[in-house]
């Protein structure tokens, strides 16, 4: 704006009524007396000051309105609109240098730079309803390019050195756990469900001994449970069991494992679903689910091939939930759906993997994920705490980045 009105390359007023002009020969600034050179009255200089001040305020108000539109798009879970607005705002902020000069304070912080730092993360909260996973990936790339996600994809090319043939003995020596501790348990075989089942049967026996016949009620419950398992994937029973605090925390630990490994491997996360009913509505089998996207996997499968590195990365994310439970609790209970998905991918290969090859790849993947989570235990703990408090995806990712910045 200075060039337009005073025809100088740069203009800055000081208390001594001097400005900086450029010596076109020497190409260096020199101080000149305003009153002698330009003969600008003092009141004109004051009006110019006021003009610049009002111009900044006008731009600040306009930028604030754009941020409000962006927040509305995030609230509406409109990722395409939110990302488009965020890109436009970023360009305008860079062009007008508002990040360093804007006088507007928001929430007691600095200028628009600090305001922007708080708000641009929120674009991740609009990812959950996005149908186009490439758009989700674009949101992560945008934030990474802006320096917000330094740990995203940090471990994409990190694989432990050692043999590819992982026997149960090798797995136990690497993790300190028997293979059985790293395998999902069927309901009725896992520790928590065994206690519940034993207590239920003992209660029924006691009531029958007291002359109270509850067998008709039990028949109705059995029918409802069967219908839930067939038509709803067991989501109703899962919803009830998720209210039990120990079970709820175990689910969160499991999903935090998926989330962290996917993030470190550079797979954009669409969202983490902890509500079994919502998970069922979104097509997720089981009590909960973490939705992530691997662009390399999708592209290669579309071409009818699958490279070893892509398959390894995908397998590690799939088995990260089992690895997280084993790391925190000493054994895994959940993860049956993860194993089923892994088998389905193995059968898509040409030629398909044999049962022995599947088992070896599963052991290799869970060992890799276990050690990756062990190295970044603080980041996993931060993700668990954020999920427990019901934080949004943007807050969870921020907590992971903070933990990674302080030794992971």
N, C-alpha and C positions, 0 to 999 in steps of 0.2 A: 504494500500500500504506500510506502514511503516514496518509492520511485515515481508513482503516478502523480503525486501532488507536489513534490518538491524537486523532482527531476534530479535526485541524487541517488547513487547506487546504494548507499546505506545511510541511515539516519538514527542517531541516538542522542538524546538531550541529556545534559548534565546540569548540576547546580550552578556552574560557572558560566552558563549561557554559551557553551561551545558545542560544536558538533564535529563529527568525524567525516572528512571528505577524502576522496582517493586521488592521489597524484597519478595522473594517467601516464606520466613518463617513468617515474620510479616505481609505480605499482605498489605503493605503501601508504598507509593512512598518515595524515598529518592533522594537527589541530588548527582550526582557524576561528577567528572571532566572528561570531554571527552578526553582531551589530555593524561591523565594518564591511564585511564581505557581501552578505546577502541583504543587509538592511531590513531585517525582519523585526517588526515591533515585538515587544515582550508579550503583549496581549495576544498577538498572532501565534506565538510559540505556545502559549497556554491553551489556546483553542486547538492547536494541533495535538497537544498532549491529550486533551479531552477527546478529540476525534479518535485517536488510537485506542484510548481506554474504552470508548463506546463500541468501537469496532470489535475489540476483543470480546466484550461482553455479549455483543450480538452473535458472534461466532460461537461463544460458549453456550448461549441459550439454544441456538440451532443444534449444536452437537448434543446437548442434553436431551432435546426432543428426539433426536435419532437414537440415543441410548434407550429412551423410554419405549420407542417402537421396537427396538431389539429385545427388550425385556418382555414385552407383550408377546413377541414371536416365540421366545423361550417358554413362556408360561403356557402358550397354546400348543407347545410341542411341535412347532412348525420349523423343522430343521433347515429346510431350503431357504426360507425367508430370513431366519435368524443368521445363518451363515452369510447370506448375501448382504444383509445390513452390516454385519460385523466387518466384512471385507471393505465395504464402502466407507465406513467410519474410520477404519485403520488408514486408508489412503488419504482421507481428508485430514486426519490428525498429523500424518507425516508431512503433507503439503503445507499445512498452516503452522507446523511446529507447536501445536497446542500442548503436546505432552510435556514440554519443558517451560512454556511461558504462560499458559492459561492461569488467570488469577482465581478461578472458581474452585472452592474447596467443597468436597463431598464427604460427609460423615467425619469431619475433623481431619481428613487426610490432606494430601498434597493437591496437585492440580488434576487435570484429566488423566495424567499418566497413572496415578495410583487408582483412580476410579476405574479406568480401563483394565488395569491389572486384576481388579476384583471381579469385573463383569464379563470379560471375554471367556473366562473359564465356563460360564454358565451355558455356553452353546452345547456342551456335552449333555446337559440335562434334556435337551430337545431330541436326543438321538433315539430314545426309547420307542417312539412311535414312527420312526423313519422306516419306510418300506425299501428305500434304495440304500443298500449297505455301502455302496461306493460313496454316497454322500456322507455317511458316517465316517468313512475313512478320510474324506476330504477335511472334515472338521478336526480330526486328530493331526493331519498333516499341517493344516493351517496353524494350529496352536504350537506344534513342534517348531515350525519355521519361525515363529515369533519368540521362541525360547522358553515357552511355558512348560513344555514336556520334555526335558532333557533326558529322562530315563525311559521314554517310550522307544521300544526297540533296542534298548541298550544291550540286551543279551541275545539278540537275534542270531548272531553267528557264534555264540559260545556253546560249546559242547565239550563235556568232560573227555579227557583223553583216556584211552583204555580199550579193552576188548569190546567188540560188538556182541559177542556171545555171552549173555548174562545168565549164568546158571543160578539156581536158588542159593547156592553157597556164596557166589560172588555178590549177589544182592544183599544177603545177610551181612557179609563183611563190610559192605559199603554203607549200609544204613543202621546196622545193629539190630535189625528186626527180622524175624522169620517171615517167609513168604506168606504164610497164612495171615499175618498181621497186616499185610498190604493188599488183601483181597476183600471186596465188599461182602457183607454178610446178608444172608436171606433173613426176612423177618421171622422171628422165632428162634433164630440162631445167634443173633447179635446180643451183646450183654444186656442192653437196656430192655429190649423186647422180651428177652427170656424172663427177666424179673417181672415185667408186667403180665406176661402170660401165666407165670406161676401164681402170682397174686390173684389173677382173675379166676383161675381154676380153683384155688383154695377158697375164695369167696363164694363161688357157686356151690362147692361141696358143703360149706358151713350153712348156707341158706337151706339147702336140701335137708340137712340133718335137723334143722329147726322146723321142718315141715312147710317151708315156703317154696312152692314150686314156681320157678321162674323160667322153665323150659320153653313155654310159648313165647315169652319175650326174647329169649335167646335165639329162637328160630327166626323171629322177625329181624333181630340184629344181624344174624348170619346172612339172611337174604339181602338186606340193605348193603352189607359190606361187600357181598358178591357183586351186586349191581354197581356199586361204586368202583370196584376194581375193573369191571368189564367196560363200563360206559364212561367213567370219569377218570380212569387211570389211577384210582386210589386217592384222588385229591382230597376228598372229604375226610378220610381217615388221616391223611397227612396233615390237613388243616388242624385237626384236633390234637394230634401228637406234637405239632409245632408250638403249641402253647406251653408245653412243658419246658421250662427254662434250660435244663441241660441239653435237651434235644435241639432246641432252637439255636443255642450257641454252637453246637456241633455242626448244624447246617450252615451257619454263618462262617465258621472256620473253613468248611469245605468250599463254599463259594468264593471266599476270599482267596483261597489257593488258586482256583481257576482264574480269577480276575487278575491277580498279581503276575502270574506266569504269562498269561495272554498279553498283558501290558508290557512286560519286559521283553517278550518275543516280538513285539511290534504288531500285534493283532488288535485292531480297534474294537473296543467294547461297546456294544449297544446299550446294555443295561444289566443289572442284577435283579432277579425276581426272587423274592423270599416268600411271597404269598402263594400257596399251592393252587388256590382257585384262579388267581391271575395267571399263574404259570400254565394252567390247563387252557385258559382262554387264548394264550399266546402260542399254544401248540408245544409247550415244554412238558416232557414226561418227568414225573417225579415231584418231590416236595418243593423244589426250587430250581433255579437255573441261571447260568451266566451266559448271555448271548454275545458271542464275539465273531469276528469275521477275518478270514485269512484270504486275502486277494490272490496270493500265489496258488493256493489250493483250488480256488474256484476257477481260475484261468487254466490251470493245468488239467483239471478234470474235464473242462469244456473241450480241451484239445485231445482228450483220450489218453492222457499220460499223467504220471505223478512222480516227481523227482524224490530222491531219498531225503534231501534236506527239508523239503516241504512236508513230507510225511512225518519226519522226526519232530518237526516243530508242532504240527497239529497233534500228534500223539502226546507230546509233553503237556500241552494245554489240557487235553482230555483227562490225563491221569493226575493232574495237579491237585484236584480235590481230594483224591485218595491219599496222595502224598502229604497234603496239609493235615488231614486227620491223623495220619500215622505220626507225623512230626510232633503234633501237640498232645495227642492222647495215647500214643504208643501203639495204636492199631486203627484201622479204618472200618467203618460200618457202612457208609453210603458209597455210591459210585456204581451201582449196578447198571444204571442207564448209560453212564459213561462207557462202560465196557461194551454194552450192546452197540453203541454208536461206533466204537472202535472196530468191532467185528464187521459191521456193515461196510465201513471204509475198506477194510482188508479184503472183502469179497469183491469190491469194485476193481481191484488191481488185476492186471493181466500179465502173467497168470495170478490167480488169487493166492494169498498166503496160506500155507498149511497150518494146521493147529499148532504144531511145534514152533513155526515161525511167528505166529501170532503171539504165543506165550513169551517168546524171547523178546519181541518188540515191546510187549507190554511191560516186562520186567526192566528193559533198558529205559523206557520212557518214565516209569515211576521212579527209578533211581535218579535220573537226570532232574526231574521235577523236585524230588525230595531234597537233593543237594542245593538246587537253586533257591528253594524256599529257606533252607537252612542258612545259606549265605546272606539272605535278605530277610531275616526273621523279624527285624524291627519294622520293615515295610509291611510285612504280612500282619503283624500285630496292629499296626496303624489302620490297615484296611478293615480288620475285624472290629476294632473299636468304632470306626466310622459307620460300618454296617449296623452294629448294635444300636447306635444312637439314631438310626433311621436317616442318615445323611444322604443327600443326593449324590449322583455319580460324580459331578464336578468336585464336590467336597472330598469324596473318597480319593479321587485322583490327586487332589492337592495334598492330602495327608500322606499318600504314598510318596509323592515327590519330596515333601519335607523330610520324611524318614530316610529316603535315599540320600538326600543331601547331608544328613547327619549320620553317615556310616551305614546307610541301608537298613 
